[in-house]
Amino acid sequence: MPGIKRILTVTILALCLPSPGNAQAQCTNGFDLDRQSGQCLDIDECRTIPEACRGDMMCVNQNGGYLCIPRTNPVYRGPYSNPYSTPYSGPYPAAAPPLSAPNYPTISRPLICRFGYQMDESNQCVDVDECATDSHQCNPTQICINTEGGYTCSCTDGYWLLEGQCLDIDECRYGYCQQLCANVPGSYSCTCNPGFTLNEDGRSCQDVNECATENPCVQTCVNTYGSFICRCDPGYELEEDGVHCSDMDECSFSEFLCQHECVNQPGTYFCSCPPGYILLDDNRSCQDINECEHRNHTCNLQQTCYNLQGGFKCIDPIRCEEPYLRISDNRCMCPAENPGCRDQPFTILYRDMDVVSGRSVPADIFQMQATTRYPGAYYIFQIKSGNEGREFYMRRAFSTTAYEASSQALSVEKQTGCGLCPGGTHTHLSGEGENNLANTTQSGDSQVKSRPMGCKRAPSVPPW
């Protein structure tokens, strides 16, 4: 019988112990059956599941589940206290003596949802929106973002999370704007320098063509990058304000711009000549009009037209005084057979010379030369009349040659008489003038009377 009792006890104990499969089915998700204690213990998913949370998220084990939260803001609720979460490691009591097989009722355990979930009306675990229910612990500078089984605290655009606080991002430090940047809380504002306008992207700037929009220049506008410059037409110069143009007085630059007179006009100038002159093709030089050649004069038939610089003069015929006889238009001769001619020059030659007023002095006017030389003769050259103001003097070059020269600038018409005395000997002479003078005299004891028509002050046309 004792052997029979032992067999029966073992059989009853075996029947009363719950089978592993049935007991494990009574534990909800996130719990595991401890075969020694027969209790449902929490599973630490942070250790059993590789990379349960990725990135900057940190895994926090919960009773029946786990939660992923940011590492920078570990704000979370602690796990529910579970007296059975720590398995008993002490010695277990000895097995009870065999008892009669009791009839234990089956206990149904309620369904438990993981942390961050709650039971809905259909007995399903659904996520709890902590952000909508205001059950989160984000500070006022943060925003709550709901996640499956939890939530995260983040910052709005323009802020970053630092030690649990949302701090403004200074976008201007990172070159968000092309030109000017102004940082504002949570954002920034881009502006452009004068001469530029902000594009639609709100960051880049585009040049403004001031010449096409407002054209501030008076004459010519040239657009540049970010600005503009004003230019003036030829003959004008830019004023100090950089916008207006004023006429350039070209005549004030040089007195040699025109031969006679420079006349300034808005944006240009022109050269003019005095009456009696014409402007040459270079538009600068003046040339005398020869009225005598063009028959543009008022001299009668008895008079001789003599061209002057800038005009003309009508010269009456010469009159030879007694005892002289007129032998040509400009020569008077005293006959040798006439007793009254013994102490008089044999011939008197009249020459008209044109001398420009303002001429530099001293200057030679004409030359007198004895063409026939006699041994032992001494020739005397002198001015006999018309030199009261000492405007002229005789400059002797050689023994038989002399020049009448001007010592002062002439301003009025002068008439002088020059004589050659060859020591009482009849001499063959030649008088040659300068510039427009080409006069030749042939006489023995002769006298040349000069009427320099050009000594009369005419409009000044300086030579080049």
JOVEN-V64970 format. One record per backbone hydrogen bond with DSSP energy under -0.5 kcal/mol. CO is the residue of the C=O (numbers start at 0). NH is the residue of the N-H. E is the energy in kcal/mol with one decimal. If there is no record, write none. Layout:
# JOVEN-V64970
co: [CO,CO]
nh: [NH,NH]
e: [E,E]
This chain:
# JOVEN-V64970
co: [0,1,2,3,4,5,6,7,8,9,10,11,12,18,19,20,21,22,23,27,29,31,32,33,33,38,38,40,41,42,43,43,44,47,48,53,55,57,59,61,61,64,66,66,68,70,72,73,80,81,84,99,101,104,105,106,113,115,117,119,123,123,125,126,127,128,129,129,138,142,144,146,146,149,151,151,153,155,157,159,161,164,164,166,167,168,169,170,170,171,179,181,183,186,188,190,192,194,196,198,202,203,205,206,207,208,208,209,209,219,221,223,223,226,228,230,232,234,234,236,238,242,243,245,246,247,248,249,249,253,258,260,261,262,264,267,269,271,273,275,277,279,283,284,286,287,288,289,290,294,303,303,304,305,307,307,310,312,312,313,314,317,318,320,322,324,324,327,328,329,330,330,331,332,332,334,336,337,338,340,345,346,347,348,348,350,350,352,352,352,355,362,364,365,366,367,368,368,373,378,379,381,381,384,386,390,390,392,392,393,394,397,399,400,400,401,402,402,403,403,404,405,405,409,410,413,415,416,416,417,418,419,420,421,426,427,427,429,429,431,433,435,442,443,444,444,445,446,446,447,447,448,449,449,450,450,451,451,452]
nh: [4,5,6,7,8,9,10,11,12,13,14,15,16,22,23,24,25,25,26,30,42,40,34,37,38,33,40,31,43,44,46,47,48,49,51,56,70,68,66,63,64,61,59,68,57,73,74,75,82,84,86,101,103,106,107,108,116,127,125,122,119,125,117,128,129,132,134,135,141,153,151,148,149,146,144,153,142,158,168,166,164,161,166,159,169,170,172,173,175,174,190,188,186,183,181,179,195,207,205,201,177,198,196,208,209,211,212,213,214,230,228,225,226,223,221,219,235,247,266,245,241,217,238,236,248,249,251,252,253,256,461,271,263,269,267,264,262,260,276,288,286,282,258,279,277,289,290,293,295,296,305,314,306,312,309,310,307,305,314,315,303,319,320,323,334,326,332,330,317,349,326,327,347,324,334,337,338,340,341,343,333,446,331,350,448,352,450,354,452,453,358,405,433,403,431,401,370,429,376,380,420,383,418,416,389,406,407,394,404,395,402,400,369,396,397,367,394,404,364,365,392,361,362,357,456,451,449,383,384,447,381,421,379,424,428,370,371,368,431,366,436,437,428,445,345,346,419,348,448,417,449,350,415,451,352,452,413,454,455]
e: [-2.3,-1.8,-1.5,-1.9,-2.4,-2.0,-1.7,-2.2,-2.5,-2.0,-1.5,-2.0,-1.8,-2.3,-2.3,-1.2,-0.6,-1.1,-1.2,-1.7,-2.6,-3.7,-0.8,-3.5,-0.5,-3.5,-0.7,-3.1,-0.5,-1.4,-1.4,-2.0,-2.7,-0.7,-0.9,-1.4,-2.4,-2.5,-2.9,-0.9,-1.6,-3.1,-3.0,-0.6,-4.2,-0.5,-3.3,-0.7,-0.5,-2.2,-0.7,-0.6,-0.9,-0.5,-0.5,-0.6,-1.9,-2.8,-3.0,-1.7,-2.4,-0.6,-2.6,-0.6,-1.3,-2.1,-2.2,-0.6,-2.2,-3.0,-2.8,-0.6,-1.6,-2.5,-3.1,-0.6,-3.2,-1.7,-3.0,-2.9,-1.5,-3.2,-0.7,-2.4,-0.5,-1.5,-1.4,-1.4,-1.0,-1.1,-2.2,-2.3,-2.3,-1.7,-2.8,-2.1,-1.7,-2.7,-2.8,-1.7,-2.1,-2.7,-2.6,-0.5,-1.4,-0.8,-1.4,-1.6,-3.2,-2.8,-2.5,-0.8,-1.2,-2.3,-2.9,-2.1,-1.9,-2.8,-0.6,-2.6,-1.7,-1.6,-2.7,-2.7,-0.6,-1.5,-1.2,-1.4,-0.7,-0.8,-0.7,-2.5,-0.6,-2.1,-2.0,-2.7,-3.0,-1.5,-1.5,-2.9,-2.5,-2.0,-2.1,-2.8,-2.6,-0.6,-1.4,-2.0,-2.5,-0.6,-0.6,-3.0,-0.5,-2.5,-0.8,-1.7,-2.6,-3.1,-0.6,-0.5,-2.6,-0.5,-0.5,-3.2,-0.5,-0.6,-3.2,-0.5,-0.7,-3.0,-2.0,-1.3,-2.8,-3.2,-0.7,-1.0,-0.6,-2.0,-1.4,-1.0,-3.0,-1.4,-2.6,-0.5,-2.6,-0.5,-2.6,-0.7,-1.0,-1.4,-1.0,-3.0,-2.8,-2.5,-3.1,-2.4,-0.6,-4.8,-1.9,-0.5,-3.2,-0.6,-4.0,-2.2,-1.4,-3.3,-1.0,-0.5,-3.1,-0.7,-2.9,-0.6,-2.4,-1.8,-1.7,-3.1,-3.7,-0.6,-3.8,-1.2,-2.2,-0.7,-1.4,-0.5,-1.6,-0.9,-2.9,-3.2,-1.3,-2.8,-2.6,-0.6,-2.4,-1.3,-0.6,-1.8,-2.4,-3.2,-0.5,-7.6,-1.2,-0.5,-1.1,-1.1,-2.9,-0.7,-1.8,-2.3,-0.5,-3.9,-0.6,-2.4,-2.6,-0.5,-1.1,-1.3,-0.7,-1.5,-1.4]
